[in-house]
Amino acid sequence: MIRLDHIHKIYPTRAGDRVVLRDISFSFERGEKLGIMGRNGAGKSTLMRLVSGAERPTTGEITRTMSVSWPLAFGGAFQNTLTGLDNVRFISRIYSQRADANIDFVSDFTELGPYLREPVRTYSSGMRARLAFAVSMIIEFDCYLIDEIGAVGDARFHEKCEAELFGKRRDRAMLIISHDLEYIKAHCQRFAVLNEGDLKFYPNFDEAYDAHLRNLHIGEN
């Protein structure tokens, strides 16, 4: 289980404190697929980083009794001065994995070819996302955090991601944020909308989608 209790996230700015998340509380269990909608800047990626542990809330508590991946389209866990291969070796050592088998998998899955032997700092955002996804697949997490992974790569890469996540790991918990709402509809059973720091849950996709559209129209006025 992952439980968020009264989470607030505030970023100080020159114009004053900016409240990104306001009194967020929810939980989800192994096997649940939760999709979160929201316009740009609503705080979706911030929420994802808090769940992963990459950031800490300003106030509130997050309880994790499941192992949690880093956001799959987030390459912040990598050492930029190391090559892709050295990062795989490093992460394999941390998680007591066989580096040689993991390197074979990552090389085949990412199709980065000779770039795996280049420092990660030279990678494009798409290359980093491919590497982050593949490395996440070599570690068997209980919960996977999916941050706009559908925007990375071509159709064949998307098919490989689908098979790994929703085929081989269909029994895992997943928290998904994406601007591709059809992706959320296809893969999630619970739906919520984040707007102006507030997170609201809806009983089905259609009601969540309508609320998301209303928020978009309000934001444009």
Beta strands, then each sheet from edge to edge (+ up, - down):
strand 1: 2-13
strand 2: 16-28
strand 3: 33-37
strand 4: 59-64
strand 5: 143-147
strand 6: 173-177
strand 7: 190-195
strand 8: 198-202
sheet 1: 2+ 1- 4+
sheet 2: 5+ 6+ 3+ 7+ 8-
end
